[in-house]
Amino acid sequence: RPTPAPTTPVPTPAPTSPPSTPGPTPGPTPRPVHRERYVSNPIPQRPPPGYFNYDPLDETHGPSSWDRVSSTHAPEYVYWERFQTQLNVNLTENVCGADADSKDRQSPIDLRLSAISGARFGVGGDGTTTTTTVRLPHSKTDVDGDGDTDENEDGVCYEHHQIRTSPGELSLTDRSIRKEIHPNKLRMIYPAYDDAASNHPNGTQQKGALLDDGDDDHDVRNLNPTADFPHNWGGRTPLLHVDVRLPSSHTMEGREYPAEYQLWHFHPGRKKAAVICVMVDVGERRNDNFQRLLDGWQQVWDDGFAECER
């Protein structure tokens, strides 16, 4: 059987334009300001109250319009509403876009040492400046140079100890820990003060489920992991839930990480929530504990998918 004739392109009547691939720039280009981190789902034809997305090009529902979202219909309001009487903030107020001088302003997204006016890079043994050691000013350092060290100096760390953590009694696979998949995060919810007894499997006699038995060794403060925050937070603060965000919500010195592990603690006495953020990077060593969490969320996905197929 004869082979087909070769499909050599016919010469064009005029020279074609050169390739439009840009050449290298003379110096490093800045990081993009707006980048969609993942493909957003299509906008619903009739978006429900509280709907928002992460598309920077969507001027109606994207980040530039979050200050117009109905707070009481947002998923996080539904989650935190049960704590409203124990919080000193009004959860019905949308504080997105708060002024930079407001106490409700957003915390910094890009964490940089240059933002701490008192931070100084250390000095190596040979007298040269090194970026591997950072020296923070102590409480008697006059950072602003006004001759007064009795005031709160910008950039001074006044805490008297580091955050002290305790692992608690629950394993990551304990059935009382509820795993959820959200549009913008993976969440792991620990038993809380008001529902530990009712949600704990196999009745309320399991470890720590009875919160009013008078035994401090068997309450939710020991059942859940805890953290002792400095600056008079009042001892151990139980872990409320863990959020895993992919990629990281924050950057460090401009670097974005593959994921961010956020541990949310709730202190009813101070009526505040304290958060510990841990950056997650890709390495050569396997993290079995983190893999157990991912397997748990995978099971949630598989169960939900199977339910939809019925």
C-alpha positions in Angstrom: 0.0 0.0 0.0 1.5 3.4 -1.0 2.4 5.8 1.8 0.7 9.2 1.9 2.6 12.1 0.4 4.7 14.2 2.8 2.9 17.2 4.2 5.6 19.7 3.8 4.2 23.2 4.4 3.9 25.5 1.4 6.2 28.6 1.7 4.3 31.7 2.8 4.2 34.7 0.4 5.9 36.9 3.0 8.3 36.4 5.9 6.5 35.3 9.1 6.8 37.2 12.4 9.5 36.1 14.8 8.5 34.0 17.8 6.8 36.1 20.5 8.5 34.2 23.4 9.9 36.9 25.7 13.6 36.9 26.3 15.2 36.9 29.8 14.8 40.1 31.8 17.9 41.9 33.0 17.0 41.3 36.6 14.6 39.2 38.7 10.9 40.1 38.1 8.6 40.8 41.1 6.3 38.1 42.4 2.8 38.3 40.9 0.4 40.3 43.0 -2.7 38.4 42.0 -2.6 34.8 41.2 -5.5 32.4 41.3 -4.3 29.6 43.5 -6.7 27.0 42.1 -9.4 27.0 39.5 -12.6 28.3 41.0 -15.9 26.5 40.6 -18.4 28.2 38.3 -20.4 31.0 40.0 -23.9 29.7 40.8 -26.7 31.1 38.7 -28.3 32.3 42.0 -25.5 32.7 44.5 -26.7 32.1 48.0 -26.3 34.8 50.7 -22.8 34.8 52.0 -21.3 33.4 48.8 -17.8 34.5 47.9 -14.8 33.1 46.0 -11.1 33.6 45.7 -11.0 34.7 42.1 -9.2 38.1 42.0 -10.8 38.9 38.7 -14.4 38.5 40.1 -15.2 42.0 41.2 -18.6 40.9 42.6 -17.6 37.9 44.7 -13.8 38.0 44.8 -11.5 39.3 47.5 -12.1 43.0 46.5 -15.7 42.6 47.5 -15.4 40.5 50.6 -16.4 43.5 52.7 -19.9 43.3 51.2 -20.5 39.7 52.1 -23.2 39.0 54.6 -21.4 37.8 57.7 -24.3 35.9 59.2 -24.5 33.7 56.1 -20.9 32.9 55.9 -19.8 29.3 56.7 -17.4 30.5 59.4 -20.2 32.4 61.2 -22.3 29.3 61.3 -19.3 27.5 62.9 -18.4 30.2 65.4 -22.0 31.3 66.4 -22.1 28.8 69.3 -19.2 30.7 70.9 -20.7 34.2 70.4 -21.6 34.6 74.1 -18.0 33.6 75.0 -16.3 36.0 72.6 -15.6 39.7 73.0 -16.2 40.4 69.3 -19.5 40.8 67.4 -19.5 38.0 64.8 -22.2 39.7 62.8 -19.9 42.5 61.8 -17.9 42.0 58.6 -14.5 43.5 59.3 -13.0 42.8 55.9 -11.3 45.9 54.5 -10.9 47.4 58.0 -8.6 50.5 58.1 -4.9 49.9 58.7 -5.2 51.7 62.1 -8.2 49.7 63.2 -7.9 47.0 65.9 -9.9 44.8 63.5 -7.3 45.1 60.8 -6.0 41.9 59.1 -2.8 40.4 60.4 0.2 40.6 58.1 0.2 38.1 55.2 3.8 38.3 54.4 5.9 38.0 57.5 9.2 39.8 57.2 11.9 40.7 59.8 12.2 44.1 58.2 8.8 44.9 59.6 10.2 44.5 63.2 12.0 47.7 63.7 14.1 46.3 66.6 15.3 43.2 64.8 19.0 43.0 64.0 21.0 40.3 62.2 23.6 38.7 64.4 27.3 38.8 64.0 29.3 35.7 63.2 32.5 34.6 65.0 34.7 36.3 62.5 32.9 39.6 63.0 30.9 39.5 59.8 27.2 40.0 59.6 25.3 36.7 59.2 21.7 36.1 58.2 21.5 32.8 60.1 21.2 34.5 63.5 18.6 37.1 64.4 18.8 39.2 67.5 15.6 40.6 68.9 15.7 43.6 71.3 15.0 42.9 75.0 12.7 44.9 77.2 15.3 47.5 78.1 16.2 48.3 74.5 15.4 51.8 73.3 14.3 50.9 69.8 12.8 54.2 68.8 15.7 56.2 70.3 13.6 58.6 72.4 15.5 57.8 75.6 12.5 56.1 77.3 12.4 52.4 77.7 9.3 52.3 80.1 6.9 52.4 77.1 6.1 49.6 74.7 8.8 49.8 72.2 8.0 48.8 68.6 9.7 45.5 67.8 10.4 44.4 71.3 9.2 40.9 72.4 7.9 41.2 76.0 6.8 37.6 76.4 8.5 35.7 79.3 8.3 32.2 77.8 7.7 30.4 74.5 4.4 28.7 73.6 4.3 25.4 75.6 2.3 22.7 74.0 0.9 19.4 75.3 -0.3 16.6 73.0 -3.4 15.6 75.0 -4.9 12.1 75.0 -6.6 11.8 71.6 -4.9 10.2 68.7 -5.3 11.6 65.2 -7.5 8.8 64.2 -9.8 9.0 67.3 -13.5 8.9 66.2 -14.4 11.9 68.3 -12.3 14.1 66.0 -14.5 15.1 63.1 -12.8 15.7 59.7 -14.4 18.1 57.2 -13.6 19.2 53.6 -14.3 22.9 53.0 -13.9 24.9 49.7 -10.8 26.6 51.0 -9.4 24.3 53.6 -9.3 20.9 55.3 -10.6 21.0 58.9 -10.2 18.7 61.8 -12.6 19.5 64.8 -11.7 18.4 68.3 -14.4 17.9 71.0 -15.3 21.2 72.5 -16.4 22.1 76.0 -20.1 22.0 75.2 -20.2 18.9 73.0 -17.3 16.6 74.1 -19.6 14.4 76.1 -22.4 14.1 73.5 -20.1 13.5 70.6 -17.6 11.1 72.2 -18.1 7.6 70.9 -19.2 4.6 73.0 -21.0 6.7 75.6 -19.9 9.5 78.0 -17.7 7.3 80.2 -14.8 7.3 77.7 -11.7 9.2 78.6 -12.4 12.8 79.4 -15.9 12.8 78.1 -17.5 13.8 81.4 -16.7 17.4 81.8 -18.3 17.9 85.2 -16.9 14.9 87.1 -14.6 17.1 89.2 -11.5 15.3 88.1 -9.2 17.7 86.3 -7.2 14.8 84.9 -10.2 13.7 82.9 -11.7 16.8 81.2 -11.4 18.3 77.8 -8.3 20.3 78.8 -6.4 17.0 79.0 -8.5 15.2 76.3 -7.5 17.7 73.6 -4.0 19.0 72.9 -3.3 22.3 74.7 -1.0 25.3 74.5 0.2 27.5 77.2 0.5 31.0 75.6 2.7 33.6 77.2 1.5 37.1 78.4 -1.0 35.9 81.0 -3.3 33.8 78.9 -4.2 31.8 82.0 -2.5 28.4 81.7 -3.4 25.6 79.2 -5.7 26.5 76.3 -7.4 23.6 74.6 -7.2 23.0 70.9 -10.5 23.7 69.2 -9.8 22.7 65.6 -7.0 22.4 63.0 -7.2 23.9 59.5 -4.9 22.9 56.7 -4.7 25.4 53.8 -3.1 24.6 50.5 -1.1 26.6 49.6 -0.1 28.5 52.7 -2.2 31.5 53.7 0.9 33.4 54.7 4.4 33.9 53.2 7.7 34.3 55.0 10.1 36.8 53.5 8.0 36.5 50.3 8.2 32.7 50.1 5.0 30.7 49.8 4.8 27.2 51.2 2.9 24.2 49.8 0.6 24.2 52.9 0.0 25.8 56.2 -1.1 24.0 59.4 -3.2 26.3 61.6 -4.0 25.2 65.2 -7.0 27.2 66.6 -7.2 27.4 70.4 -10.2 28.9 72.3 -9.9 30.4 75.7 -13.3 31.1 77.2 -11.8 33.1 80.1 -10.1 35.6 77.9 -12.9 35.3 75.3 -10.3 35.1 72.5 -9.0 32.6 70.0 -5.3 32.1 69.6 -3.8 30.5 66.5 -0.5 28.8 65.9 0.6 28.6 62.3 3.1 26.1 61.0 4.4 26.1 57.5 4.5 22.8 55.7 7.2 22.1 53.2 8.1 19.2 50.9 11.0 17.2 52.1 12.6 13.8 51.6 11.4 12.3 54.9 7.9 10.9 55.1 5.6 12.4 57.7 3.4 9.5 58.8 1.2 11.6 61.1 0.4 14.1 58.4 -0.3 11.2 56.0 -2.8 9.8 58.5 -4.7 13.1 58.4 -4.7 13.1 54.6 -6.0 9.5 54.6 -8.8 10.6 56.9 -9.8 13.4 54.7 -9.6 11.1 51.7 -12.0 8.8 53.4 -14.4 11.7 54.0 -14.2 12.4 50.2 -14.7 8.8 49.3 -17.8 8.4 51.6 -19.3 11.6 50.3 -18.7 10.6 46.7 -20.3 7.2 47.3 -23.3 8.9 48.9 -23.8 11.1 45.8 -23.6 8.0 43.5 -26.6 6.4 45.3 
